[in-house]
């Protein structure tokens, strides 16, 4: 599995309505982005969050599906209004701890 993780530092003038809209728009990717298996978002509760107060994780079928998501029209529409409101951090990784289908457990 391939994971995309993100965190946002909201700019000081961002409203609660804008934050709620970002959450709703991200959750609306469910069932609309090919290869996207799961989407989870919420407030960052870590005491080590370094100012990132909103976080999310997406699970994809593979790197190609995540790459396609990055240029998907629904994602680009979100970015068009969201990017000016945040300082983001993103991490992508392939889960190396999973066994390949042909490996014995």
PyMOL commands that set and color helices and strands:
alter all, ss='L'
color gray80, all
select helices_A, chain A and resi 16-27+63-70+73-85
alter helices_A, ss='H'
color red, helices_A
select strands_A, chain A and resi 2-10+36-43+54-60+86-94
alter strands_A, ss='S'
color yellow, strands_A
deselect
rebuild
show_as cartoon
